[in-house]
Structures are given as C-alpha cells and as structure tokens.
Amino acid sequence: QVQLMESGGGLVQAGGSLRLSCAASGSIFSINAMGWYRQAPGEQRELVAGITTGGTTNYASSVKGRFTISRDSAKNTVYLQMNSLQPEDTAVYYCALYSRNSYYSKVEYWGQGTQVTVSS
C-alpha cells in the first residue's frame, strides 16, 4: 500500500515563498511520475505541476516561472518550491502519484492535502 504524506503548507504574505514536501512509502515511487494539484474553495482540482522519474516537468501556465517541482529518489520525496505567491494561489495542495511514468496518466494515489493560504 502506498502512502503519500504532505508537509510544508501554511500562511504567507503575498510575494512570499513556501516549499511543500511529499514523502512516499513504497517502491512504486521510483518508477512512476509524481505531481502536485490544488483545489480552491468552490473550484475543481487542477494540476499545478508534474514530474517524471527522468526529471521532465510540466507546469500550469498560472504558476510557470514561479513554482518549481523536483524529486529526490533517494528520499522518495517530491517537492514544490513556490515563490512570488499570490492570494489566488490559496488552496489545498495535494500530492499525487500517477499510474505510469507520465503526468498525463491516471492518478493512482493521493495525499491528504495541505493548506496554503496567501494573504494580500
């Protein structure tokens, strides 16, 4: 059974930074793509960023240039560095493990979510 545990959320002022971490249990981490999604109140969950095992990345246009996704295979951990945060970035952020090594594949596992709140 795979478990994803997020950490690093919190309250930050506009223009600030946060780094989210997602630690994964299980060997499946080393062969599948990972991603970060977010869901704001009243909105649908949306992809923020994805990364393959080879380090190929994909970003939503709204975060490109501000957010960076990375992964440490030795630690079974994926990170999301968020800079220049804006109030519209406020959401619950979810870690995701895909079914294959592609961020276009189905999400197989979800983390429990971590709240990010950006004040103006």
Secondary structure as GFF3:
##gff-version 3
##sequence-region A 1 120
A	DSSP	beta_strand	4	7	.	.	.	ID=ss1
A	DSSP	beta_strand	10	13	.	.	.	ID=ss2
A	DSSP	beta_strand	18	24	.	.	.	ID=ss3
A	DSSP	three_ten_helix	27	31	.	.	.	ID=ss4
A	DSSP	beta_strand	34	39	.	.	.	ID=ss5
A	DSSP	beta_strand	46	51	.	.	.	ID=ss6
A	DSSP	beta_strand	57	59	.	.	.	ID=ss7
A	DSSP	beta_strand	67	72	.	.	.	ID=ss8
A	DSSP	three_ten_helix	73	75	.	.	.	ID=ss9
A	DSSP	beta_strand	77	82	.	.	.	ID=ss10
A	DSSP	three_ten_helix	87	89	.	.	.	ID=ss11
A	DSSP	beta_strand	91	98	.	.	.	ID=ss12
A	DSSP	beta_strand	107	110	.	.	.	ID=ss13
A	DSSP	beta_strand	114	119	.	.	.	ID=ss14
###
